[in-house]
Amino acid sequence: IESGEIALVINTPRGYGTRNDGEAIRKAANTCRVSVVTTLSAATAAVQGMIEQRNRPFTVMSLQEFHAR
């Protein structure tokens, strides 16, 4: 994470034993400003969003511009 090679962390802890590991991973990601998802449904949504973005690039516009379309 600290080397900048990781852009997204998917961390789904299982049970109490993984709690400390997950906490350390999330803390490192937060310190390095790397996004973290902690559930499979959130990971699925994130990946689907990335696929959509790749398939249909978006443009930034104001709310007024968006509603005028």
Summary of the structure (lengths in Angstrom):
residues: 69
radius of gyration: 16.4
end to end distance: 40.7
largest distance: 52.7
contacts: 132
relative contact order: 0.16
helix: 55%
strand: 9%
